Amino acid sequence: MGNIAIFFGPEGGSVHRVARSLAAKMESQAPDLILINEATASDLARYDHIIFGISTIGRDTWDQKFGNIDWARFMPIVSSFDFTGKKVAVFGLGDHITYAYHFVNSMGILARVIVKNGGQLLGKVSPENYDFQDSEALEAGLFLGLPVDEDFEPELTDGRLNGWVEQLNREF
Ligand SMILES: Cc1cc2nc3c(=O)[nH]c(=O)nc-3n(C[C@H](O)[C@H](O)[C@H](O)COP(=O)(O)O)c2cc1C
């Protein structure tokens, strides 16, 4: 495995906590943990393996009125970045109770941008151990990354991350 980074945002909430936990579980690969606030395209270019962490804050996720200005700034950089030759995985924070019909939608939106821009998307996960109604993050019967719900099932996060790290170790 080549060099690896976890690009995440926003700062200080569930995404941040899960990003830190993931980095600790991947300690042997020594991933760089990079807050997207000030990240640039040349930061993305430095890594062969990229993991993104994002939350879904309604359908206006990147609208500044919801305060998710980190992704509002970084998403255009991702959208115009050429991911050819890069292995990429995404984890997405969401709430499967309150937003059962829009569960981790942003993870799906981000994952599709990566594929469209030539990235090899890995770390897809079966929805069978999740309870929800609908999600834009589903494709061909799989989640396009790892959903995590720290609001209503935080007790499952650790096991989910452990399973995903094992999967990434095989796929990356
Ligand atoms: C205004 C608002 C809208 C949300 N919309 C969704 C949604 O559409 N789908 C979903 O799965 N979670 C939704 N959530 C839940 C968040 O994704 C979840 O609380 C997440 O852990 C937040 O992580 P963060 O604090 O790192 O941003 C929403 C939360 C808020 C506050």
The ligand as a Tripos MOL2 file, in Angstrom:
@<TRIPOS>MOLECULE
LIG
   31    33     1     0     0
SMALL
NO_CHARGES

@<TRIPOS>ATOM
      1 C1        -29.9230   20.2090    9.6310 C.3       1 LIG1
      2 C2        -29.5140   18.7540    9.5840 C.ar      1 LIG1
      3 C3        -29.8670   17.9900    8.4800 C.ar      1 LIG1
      4 C4        -29.4960   16.6370    8.4030 C.ar      1 LIG1
      5 N1        -29.8610   15.9110    7.3100 N.ar      1 LIG1
      6 C5        -29.4970   14.5950    7.2370 C.ar      1 LIG1
      7 C6        -29.8550   13.8160    6.1000 C.ar      1 LIG1
      8 O1        -30.4990   14.3010    5.1550 O.2       1 LIG1
      9 N2        -29.4640   12.5110    6.0750 N.ar      1 LIG1
     10 C7        -28.7710   11.9240    7.1030 C.ar      1 LIG1
     11 O2        -28.4580   10.7390    7.0240 O.2       1 LIG1
     12 N3        -28.4060   12.6580    8.1920 N.ar      1 LIG1
     13 C8        -28.7530   13.9620    8.2860 C.ar      1 LIG1
     14 N4        -28.3910   14.7050    9.3910 N.ar      1 LIG1
     15 C9        -27.6370   14.0420   10.5000 C.3       1 LIG1
     16 C10       -26.1410   14.3260   10.4640 C.3       1 LIG1
     17 O3        -25.5500   13.8600    9.2620 O.3       1 LIG1
     18 C11       -25.4580   13.6410   11.6480 C.3       1 LIG1
     19 O4        -25.9210   14.2440   12.8390 O.3       1 LIG1
     20 C12       -23.9470   13.6600   11.6050 C.3       1 LIG1
     21 O5        -23.4390   12.8500   12.6330 O.3       1 LIG1
     22 C13       -23.3780   15.0620   11.7260 C.3       1 LIG1
     23 O6        -21.9590   14.9970   11.7010 O.3       1 LIG1
     24 P1        -21.0710   16.3220   11.8450 P.3       1 LIG1
     25 O7        -21.4640   16.9110   13.1850 O.co2     1 LIG1
     26 O8        -19.6470   15.8960   11.8430 O.co2     1 LIG1
     27 O9        -21.4180   17.2080   10.6860 O.co2     1 LIG1
     28 C14       -28.7590   16.0430    9.4760 C.ar      1 LIG1
     29 C15       -28.4010   16.8310   10.5900 C.ar      1 LIG1
     30 C16       -28.7670   18.1670   10.6480 C.ar      1 LIG1
     31 C17       -28.3650   18.9790   11.8580 C.3       1 LIG1
@<TRIPOS>BOND
     1     1     2 1
     2     2     3 ar
     3     2    30 ar
     4     3     4 ar
     5     4     5 ar
     6     4    28 ar
     7     5     6 ar
     8     6     7 ar
     9     6    13 1
    10     7     8 2
    11     7     9 ar
    12     9    10 ar
    13    10    11 2
    14    10    12 ar
    15    12    13 ar
    16    13    14 ar
    17    14    15 1
    18    14    28 ar
    19    15    16 1
    20    16    17 1
    21    16    18 1
    22    18    19 1
    23    18    20 1
    24    20    21 1
    25    20    22 1
    26    22    23 1
    27    23    24 1
    28    24    25 2
    29    24    26 1
    30    24    27 1
    31    28    29 ar
    32    29    30 ar
    33    30    31 1
@<TRIPOS>SUBSTRUCTURE
     1 LIG1         1 GROUP 0 **** ****
